[in-house]
Amino acid sequence: MYDNFGNILLIKNDGSTNEALNIEHLPAGMYIIEISNERQIISKKIIKQ
């Protein structure tokens, strides 16, 4: 997970196919989540209010 400035905030590499991320400690704002496997990388924006 990255912030608006490209700083890495959270890394999870457990190989799970169904994972929840706890972002309670992060302030409100926009973040980018990057999900990857051996074939593709998907980036999604999320907004925490």
C-alpha positions in Angstrom: 0.0 0.0 0.0 1.3 3.4 -1.0 0.4 7.0 0.0 -0.1 9.9 -2.4 3.7 10.5 -2.5 4.6 6.9 -3.4 5.8 6.0 0.1 5.3 2.4 1.0 3.1 2.1 4.0 2.2 -1.6 4.2 3.6 -4.8 2.6 1.9 -8.2 2.9 3.5 -11.2 1.2 1.7 -14.2 2.7 0.3 -15.7 -0.5 -3.2 -15.6 0.8 -6.0 -15.3 -1.8 -8.4 -13.6 0.6 -6.8 -11.0 2.8 -8.2 -8.1 4.8 -5.9 -5.0 5.5 -6.3 -3.1 8.7 -5.9 0.6 7.9 -7.4 2.0 11.1 -4.1 3.5 12.1 -3.9 5.5 8.8 -5.3 9.1 8.5 -8.1 9.9 6.1 -6.9 10.3 2.5 -6.3 8.5 -0.8 -4.1 5.4 -0.9 -3.0 3.0 -3.7 -3.2 -0.8 -3.2 -1.1 -3.0 -5.5 -2.1 -6.6 -5.8 0.1 -9.0 -7.8 0.5 -12.6 -8.8 2.8 -14.4 -11.2 0.9 -13.1 -14.2 -0.3 -9.6 -13.5 -0.2 -6.5 -11.2 -3.4 -4.6 -10.4 -3.3 -1.2 -8.7 -6.4 0.3 -7.2 -7.1 3.7 -5.5 -9.0 3.7 -2.2 -10.2 6.6 -0.2 -10.4 6.5 3.6 -12.8 9.0 5.1 
